[in-house]
Amino acid sequence: MARLFGTDGVRGRANGDITAELAVELSVGAAHVLGTLGAFGGSRPRAIVARDTRPSGDFLSAAVSAGLAGAGVDVLDAGILPTPGLAHLVQSSGVDLGVMISASHNPAADNGIKFFARGGTKLPDEVEDAIEARLGEEWDRPQGADVGTITSFDGAVESYVEHLVSTLQRPLTGVTVVADCANGAASITGPEALRRAGATVHVIGDRRDGGLINDGVGSTHLGPLQVAVREHGADIGVAFDGDADRCLAVDADGEIIDGDQIMAILALDLKERGKLHDDTLVVTVMSNLGLKLAMREHGIVLGQTGVGDRYVLEEMTLGGYSIGGEQSGHVIIAEHATTGDGELTALHLLQRMVETGRTARELADVMTRLPQALINVKDVDRARATIDRGVTDAIAAAERELGETGRVLLRPSGTEPVVRVMVEAPHDDQATEIAERLAGVVRERVGL
């Protein structure tokens, strides 16, 4: 049986895969497992629940709150809030648990449930497995005064915005930015934080219509942002995803600045200020080889993990590292956050522009991206894709062809029903040709 939890919580079609019944059971399971592990700090556990703008977030957050309260946990409902906002509030308020209802960059019809432990960190795999193992079990239900309460968390948005602005060392006066909020949770906090920080802000994708979340806008659809930046003559554009834990950017000419380039910019900033612990930047296997080459030139070592900002954070915590993230735009700045925070990333990227007097493009040119081709192969057996002999032989042949000038990565997605085939090579045509060839082998060998 496939594992219920993916790389970022439980995710799927709302009211299909992700039902109210499942939300209740997961919440009860989380309360029981964390309570058994001694993860609750007091005699009366507390939790914060938040959601993005998706219509299904209403009934799912209600179900999560009901499950927690039924298990004896007092619930604070923070309403619509970015995922990193929830993580911050869990950490700053000292509650025992956080639950985020969001499917991040997925379409509006999807939704998901992410858990955060005391301190604002995502749960390790073994704890998620323990929660999954307890679904549907019989349990003694508290009654009377022992059941939990559900109240509104007044001031949640204001607290998070204040936190974001407080992390800056100088105002962003003189910078004009276009912010694309993906019609998601960033609409509530992102533009306000940028304005309070002193930037001149134009906004797109801020309709707060959950039926349109990530629909042609946001970090997975940068076209509208590229147009808006040129129309407004802005210095930079920043794009968030539905729950605002990602940030990608475009420069004044509309050219894309991806997560690898953003991490390079911020890592160099930390190194110059003597705040880059062990001169190390933590990334995942998806980061471009060009990032490694560029960082080596500046005396920065890359630590590498599997895909998922939770694994990046685990490695950062083990080594005490200052910054890490993913090419997709999840960036964790350890001094200020416990998870990927798109709005925090945007603020510090703009601050770097102000401090150096350099344009976004000048900063991003610190690294040269090797051409990269990524193909998502649908309708295949994800489990067999990485062990099938025909597939592994094809990968080995491609790696011999590339030598030290490129690389191949094939992995099942942890958030979507696809197998990702990624190839880096010295030239676009070569990367595309090899990726298409390998995708064809995957379809032929393990297609459903």
C-alpha positions as semicolon CSV with decimal commas, in nm:
position;residue;x (nm);y (nm);z (nm)
1;M;0,000;0,000;0,000
2;A;0,134;0,343;-0,095
3;R;0,237;0,577;0,186
4;L;-0,037;0,832;0,260
5;F;0,206;1,114;0,339
6;G;0,411;1,257;0,053
7;T;0,709;1,491;0,065
8;D;0,489;1,772;0,195
9;G;0,197;1,633;0,394
10;V;-0,110;1,453;0,261
11;R;-0,229;1,586;-0,071
12;G;-0,488;1,499;-0,337
13;R;-0,826;1,585;-0,486
14;A;-1,040;1,765;-0,227
15;N;-1,356;1,574;-0,132
16;G;-1,219;1,280;-0,328
17;D;-0,882;1,177;-0,189
18;I;-0,886;1,438;0,088
19;T;-1,221;1,408;0,266
20;A;-1,361;1,558;0,584
21;E;-1,352;1,210;0,737
22;L;-0,983;1,171;0,657
23;A;-0,911;1,520;0,796
24;V;-1,076;1,427;1,125
25;E;-0,888;1,096;1,151
26;L;-0,552;1,252;1,067
27;S;-0,603;1,522;1,329
28;V;-0,701;1,271;1,596
29;G;-0,405;1,052;1,502
30;A;-0,166;1,349;1,523
31;A;-0,300;1,444;1,865
32;H;-0,260;1,090;1,995
33;V;0,085;1,025;1,849
34;L;0,235;1,358;1,955
35;G;0,079;1,324;2,297
36;T;0,223;0,974;2,336
37;L;0,567;1,097;2,227
38;G;0,559;1,368;2,492
39;A;0,562;1,641;2,228
40;F;0,290;1,840;2,404
41;G;0,434;2,088;2,648
42;G;0,147;2,128;2,894
43;S;-0,149;1,946;3,041
44;R;-0,386;2,111;2,792
45;P;-0,244;2,091;2,438
46;R;-0,304;2,375;2,194
47;A;-0,298;2,390;1,814
48;I;-0,323;2,654;1,541
49;V;-0,511;2,573;1,220
50;A;-0,480;2,782;0,902
51;R;-0,568;2,747;0,533
52;D;-0,509;2,902;0,193
53;T;-0,787;3,047;-0,022
54;R;-0,922;2,724;-0,176
55;P;-1,298;2,677;-0,132
56;S;-1,241;2,330;0,013
57;G;-1,027;2,484;0,285
58;D;-1,342;2,582;0,474
59;F;-1,478;2,233;0,530
60;L;-1,134;2,074;0,572
61;S;-1,019;2,323;0,835
62;A;-1,351;2,274;1,015
63;A;-1,295;1,898;1,008
64;V;-0,936;1,929;1,132
65;S;-1,047;2,159;1,413
66;A;-1,328;1,918;1,507
67;G;-1,090;1,624;1,517
68;L;-0,839;1,808;1,735
69;A;-1,104;1,945;1,972
70;G;-1,262;1,601;1,997
71;A;-0,921;1,465;2,102
72;G;-0,893;1,726;2,378
73;V;-0,685;1,989;2,198
74;D;-0,772;2,359;2,218
75;V;-0,774;2,506;1,866
76;L;-0,691;2,858;1,750
77;D;-0,832;2,921;1,400
78;A;-0,599;3,161;1,217
79;G;-0,811;3,166;0,898
80;I;-0,637;3,236;0,567
81;L;-0,261;3,258;0,618
82;P;0,055;3,149;0,432
83;T;0,210;2,821;0,540
84;P;0,525;2,995;0,672
85;G;0,297;3,232;0,863
86;L;0,145;2,935;1,042
87;A;0,492;2,792;1,113
88;H;0,601;3,127;1,259
89;L;0,295;3,151;1,482
90;V;0,342;2,795;1,608
91;Q;0,698;2,884;1,701
92;S;0,634;3,229;1,846
93;S;0,320;3,142;2,045
94;G;0,455;2,819;2,193
95;V;0,158;2,602;2,091
96;D;0,201;2,228;2,057
97;L;0,085;2,171;1,700
98;G;0,008;2,349;1,375
99;V;-0,207;2,225;1,087
100;M;-0,202;2,389;0,745
101;I;-0,477;2,317;0,491
102;S;-0,318;2,374;0,151
103;A;-0,206;2,198;-0,166
104;S;0,060;2,462;-0,225
105;H;0,120;2,504;-0,602
106;N;-0,136;2,242;-0,705
107;P;-0,464;2,333;-0,886
108;A;-0,767;2,466;-0,699
109;A;-0,946;2,129;-0,700
110;D;-0,668;1,976;-0,488
111;N;-0,603;2,029;-0,121
112;G;-0,374;1,894;0,147
113;I;-0,299;1,872;0,517
114;K;0,044;1,958;0,660
115;F;0,140;1,918;1,025
116;F;0,388;2,127;1,220
117;A;0,532;2,022;1,555
118;R;0,603;2,245;1,855
119;G;0,865;2,498;1,741
120;G;0,717;2,528;1,390
121;T;0,897;2,241;1,217
122;K;0,744;1,978;0,989
123;L;0,703;1,627;1,128
124;P;0,972;1,367;1,050
125;D;0,879;1,064;0,838
126;E;0,861;0,828;1,133
127;V;0,605;1,046;1,314
128;E;0,393;1,077;0,999
129;D;0,408;0,698;0,962
130;A;0,294;0,657;1,323
131;I;-0,003;0,889;1,258
132;E;-0,097;0,694;0,947
133;A;-0,074;0,366;1,137
134;R;-0,331;0,486;1,392
135;L;-0,601;0,589;1,145
136;G;-0,932;0,427;1,228
137;E;-0,825;0,288;1,565
138;E;-1,057;0,280;1,864
139;W;-0,985;0,539;2,132
140;D;-1,122;0,677;2,457
141;R;-1,298;1,003;2,377
142;P;-1,277;1,288;2,630
143;Q;-1,605;1,429;2,750
144;G;-1,738;1,730;2,937
145;A;-1,472;1,987;3,019
146;D;-1,201;1,762;2,874
147;V;-1,297;1,826;2,512
148;G;-1,108;2,100;2,330
149;T;-1,233;2,447;2,240
150;I;-1,221;2,626;1,903
151;T;-1,163;3,003;1,896
152;S;-1,048;3,259;1,643
153;F;-0,682;3,363;1,646
154;D;-0,724;3,738;1,630
155;G;-0,416;3,924;1,512
156;A;-0,257;3,629;1,333
157;V;-0,203;3,819;1,007
158;E;-0,071;4,130;1,179
159;S;0,172;3,926;1,389
160;Y;0,316;3,754;1,084
161;V;0,351;4,075;0,879
162;E;0,527;4,245;1,169
163;H;0,765;3,951;1,194
164;L;0,851;3,967;0,823
165;V;0,932;4,338;0,829
166;S;1,130;4,309;1,154
167;T;1,384;4,078;0,987
168;L;1,514;4,356;0,761
169;Q;1,813;4,571;0,849
170;R;1,718;4,860;0,623
171;P;1,411;4,993;0,440
172;L;1,345;4,902;0,078
173;T;1,299;5,264;-0,026
174;G;1,358;5,323;-0,396
175;V;1,273;4,971;-0,514
176;T;0,967;4,915;-0,733
177;V;0,836;4,560;-0,727
178;V;0,547;4,370;-0,882
179;A;0,414;4,095;-0,653
180;D;0,218;3,802;-0,796
181;C;0,018;3,645;-0,513
182;A;-0,120;3,348;-0,712
183;N;-0,474;3,436;-0,594
184;G;-0,367;3,263;-0,273
185;A;-0,268;3,328;0,085
186;A;0,006;3,576;-0,006
187;S;-0,270;3,818;-0,106
188;I;-0,337;3,866;0,266
189;T;0,020;3,940;0,376
190;G;0,273;3,980;0,092
191;P;0,193;4,322;-0,054
192;E;0,138;4,466;0,295
193;A;0,479;4,346;0,416
194;L;0,653;4,485;0,107
195;R;0,483;4,823;0,145
196;R;0,562;4,848;0,516
197;A;0,922;4,771;0,431
198;G;0,929;5,079;0,207
199;A;0,901;4,937;-0,144
200;T;0,672;5,071;-0,415
201;V;0,441;4,778;-0,484
202;H;0,219;4,678;-0,776
203;V;0,014;4,363;-0,732
204;I;-0,131;4,096;-0,960
205;G;-0,295;3,764;-0,875
206;D;-0,452;3,906;-0,560
207;R;-0,820;3,822;-0,615
208;R;-0,833;3,596;-0,307
209;D;-1,062;3,373;-0,511
210;G;-0,966;3,021;-0,415
211;G;-1,124;2,884;-0,731
212;L;-0,851;3,067;-0,923
213;I;-0,556;2,982;-0,698
214;N;-0,242;2,913;-0,910
215;D;-0,460;2,945;-1,222
216;G;-0,227;3,098;-1,479
217;V;-0,051;3,307;-1,214
218;G;0,202;3,261;-0,936
219;S;0,539;3,090;-0,921
220;T;0,437;2,814;-1,165
221;H;0,309;3,061;-1,428
222;L;0,551;3,353;-1,456
223;G;0,421;3,494;-1,786
224;P;0,180;3,750;-1,636
225;L;0,448;3,870;-1,394
226;Q;0,697;3,917;-1,677
227;V;0,445;4,132;-1,863
228;A;0,351;4,334;-1,554
229;V;0,713;4,411;-1,463
230;R;0,778;4,553;-1,807
231;E;0,451;4,748;-1,810
232;H;0,521;4,912;-1,473
233;G;0,891;4,965;-1,538
234;A;0,957;4,780;-1,212
235;D;1,301;4,686;-1,084
236;I;1,195;4,331;-1,006
237;G;0,895;4,099;-0,988
238;V;0,837;3,831;-0,725
239;A;0,594;3,542;-0,756
240;F;0,454;3,328;-0,476
241;D;0,259;3,004;-0,492
242;G;-0,080;2,933;-0,336
243;D;0,043;2,904;0,022
244;A;0,340;3,143;-0,021
245;D;0,617;2,908;0,083
246;R;0,785;2,961;-0,256
247;C;0,930;3,266;-0,425
248;L;1,063;3,301;-0,777
249;A;1,156;3,632;-0,940
250;V;1,195;3,808;-1,272
251;D;1,434;4,095;-1,345
252;A;1,349;4,435;-1,494
253;D;1,350;4,284;-1,845
254;G;1,124;3,997;-1,744
255;E;1,400;3,735;-1,738
256;I;1,345;3,459;-1,482
257;I;1,552;3,434;-1,163
258;D;1,497;3,087;-1,019
259;G;1,540;2,945;-0,670
260;D;1,901;2,841;-0,729
261;Q;1,996;3,194;-0,829
262;I;1,806;3,343;-0,534
263;M;1,986;3,106;-0,295
264;A;2,321;3,201;-0,450
265;I;2,245;3,570;-0,396
266;L;2,139;3,525;-0,035
267;A;2,419;3,281;0,051
268;L;2,679;3,530;-0,070
269;D;2,509;3,800;0,136
270;L;2,532;3,585;0,449
271;K;2,894;3,495;0,377
272;E;2,991;3,861;0,340
273;R;2,827;3,936;0,674
274;G;2,997;3,644;0,846
275;K;2,665;3,465;0,901
276;L;2,703;3,165;0,666
277;H;2,777;2,880;0,906
278;D;3,060;2,656;0,783
279;D;3,033;2,839;0,449
280;T;2,764;2,589;0,351
281;L;2,445;2,617;0,145
282;V;2,205;2,320;0,166
283;V;2,018;2,228;-0,154
284;T;1,837;1,929;-0,302
285;V;1,934;1,696;-0,584
286;M;1,726;1,912;-0,821
287;S;1,954;2,216;-0,795
288;N;2,140;2,310;-1,110
289;L;2,501;2,203;-1,146
290;G;2,580;2,566;-1,226
291;L;2,498;2,659;-0,865
292;K;2,762;2,419;-0,734
293;L;3,023;2,556;-0,973
294;A;2,944;2,918;-0,885
295;M;2,946;2,860;-0,511
296;R;3,277;2,675;-0,533
297;E;3,431;2,988;-0,685
298;H;3,324;3,184;-0,376
299;G;3,437;2,927;-0,121
300;I;3,088;2,797;-0,045
301;V;3,018;2,424;-0,012
302;L;2,689;2,265;-0,116
303;G;2,522;2,014;0,114
304;Q;2,269;1,800;-0,074
305;T;1,944;1,630;0,030
306;G;1,641;1,461;-0,122
307;V;1,360;1,672;-0,265
308;G;1,145;1,855;-0,009
309;D;1,217;2,156;0,210
310;R;1,158;1,937;0,519
311;Y;1,468;1,734;0,428
312;V;1,663;2,053;0,365
313;L;1,562;2,176;0,710
314;E;1,661;1,845;0,873
315;E;2,010;1,876;0,722
316;M;2,031;2,243;0,821
317;T;1,935;2,158;1,178
318;L;2,188;1,874;1,199
319;G;2,472;2,095;1,083
320;G;2,353;2,426;1,222
321;Y;2,353;2,570;0,869
322;S;2,221;2,916;0,790
323;I;2,040;2,879;0,459
324;G;1,906;2,615;0,226
325;G;1,628;2,548;-0,018
326;E;1,508;2,424;-0,352
327;Q;1,531;2,533;-0,712
328;S;1,150;2,566;-0,710
329;G;1,177;2,864;-0,475
330;H;1,148;2,713;-0,126
331;V;1,418;2,902;0,063
332;I;1,478;2,860;0,436
333;I;1,664;3,137;0,618
334;A;1,731;2,974;0,954
335;E;1,772;3,296;1,150
336;H;1,414;3,394;1,073
337;A;1,213;3,086;0,968
338;T;1,162;2,714;1,024
339;T;1,032;2,640;0,676
340;G;1,041;2,777;0,323
341;D;0,904;3,132;0,328
342;G;0,840;3,305;-0,005
343;E;0,761;3,646;0,138
344;L;1,067;3,647;0,365
345;T;1,279;3,545;0,066
346;A;1,140;3,829;-0,145
347;L;1,208;4,088;0,124
348;H;1,569;3,977;0,168
349;L;1,628;3,960;-0,206
350;L;1,511;4,321;-0,238
351;Q;1,722;4,419;0,062
352;R;2,029;4,279;-0,114
353;M;1,951;4,498;-0,414
354;V;1,927;4,806;-0,191
355;E;2,245;4,725;0,003
356;T;2,459;4,661;-0,304
357;G;2,302;4,910;-0,544
358;R;2,299;4,633;-0,804
359;T;2,011;4,523;-1,022
360;A;1,839;4,189;-0,982
361;R;2,002;4,068;-1,302
362;E;2,349;4,172;-1,191
363;L;2,303;3,981;-0,868
364;A;2,160;3,672;-1,042
365;D;2,452;3,657;-1,285
366;V;2,671;3,528;-1,003
367;M;2,585;3,183;-1,143
368;T;2,541;3,048;-1,493
369;R;2,267;2,787;-1,521
370;L;2,349;2,480;-1,722
371;P;2,067;2,405;-1,969
372;Q;1,815;2,180;-1,796
373;A;1,526;1,981;-1,937
374;L;1,252;1,848;-1,707
375;I;0,975;1,615;-1,825
376;N;0,691;1,492;-1,603
377;V;0,593;1,146;-1,723
378;K;0,230;1,061;-1,639
379;D;0,042;0,730;-1,618
380;V;0,340;0,516;-1,519
381;D;0,422;0,286;-1,228
382;R;0,622;0,523;-1,008
383;A;0,754;0,248;-0,781
384;R;0,895;0,042;-1,071
385;A;1,041;0,340;-1,259
386;T;1,353;0,358;-1,043
387;I;1,431;-0,016;-1,041
388;D;1,333;-0,135;-1,390
389;R;1,645;-0,270;-1,563
390;G;1,563;-0,111;-1,897
391;V;1,521;0,230;-1,734
392;T;1,837;0,205;-1,524
393;D;2,040;0,091;-1,826
394;A;1,914;0,390;-2,028
395;I;2,008;0,627;-1,748
396;A;2,358;0,478;-1,724
397;A;2,406;0,520;-2,100
398;A;2,297;0,884;-2,081
399;E;2,535;0,950;-1,791
400;R;2,826;0,803;-1,990
401;E;2,732;1,028;-2,280
402;L;2,734;1,341;-2,061
403;G;3,042;1,257;-1,856
404;E;3,131;1,539;-1,614
405;T;2,955;1,803;-1,827
406;G;2,603;1,719;-1,710
407;R;2,387;1,482;-1,510
408;V;2,063;1,280;-1,509
409;L;1,804;1,258;-1,233
410;L;1,493;1,038;-1,242
411;R;1,260;1,033;-0,943
412;P;0,893;0,974;-0,858
413;S;0,723;1,296;-0,749
414;G;0,616;1,312;-0,387
415;T;0,335;1,559;-0,457
416;E;0,199;1,463;-0,801
417;P;0,126;1,129;-0,979
418;V;0,423;1,159;-1,217
419;V;0,783;1,049;-1,261
420;R;1,018;1,342;-1,315
421;V;1,302;1,306;-1,567
422;M;1,560;1,582;-1,540
423;V;1,870;1,622;-1,758
424;E;2,143;1,887;-1,746
425;A;2,380;1,924;-2,037
426;P;2,609;2,186;-2,194
427;H;2,346;2,271;-2,459
428;D;1,965;2,301;-2,456
429;D;1,917;2,070;-2,753
430;Q;2,124;1,796;-2,596
431;A;1,943;1,820;-2,260
432;T;1,603;1,808;-2,431
433;E;1,696;1,519;-2,661
434;I;1,827;1,302;-2,377
435;A;1,532;1,386;-2,148
436;E;1,281;1,297;-2,420
437;R;1,467;0,975;-2,493
438;L;1,461;0,872;-2,126
439;A;1,095;0,972;-2,085
440;G;1,014;0,746;-2,379
441;V;1,194;0,456;-2,214
442;V;1,001;0,513;-1,890
443;R;0,667;0,515;-2,075
444;E;0,759;0,200;-2,269
445;R;0,891;0,005;-1,973
446;V;0,661;0,102;-1,684
447;G;0,361;0,266;-1,849
448;L;0,018;0,179;-1,705
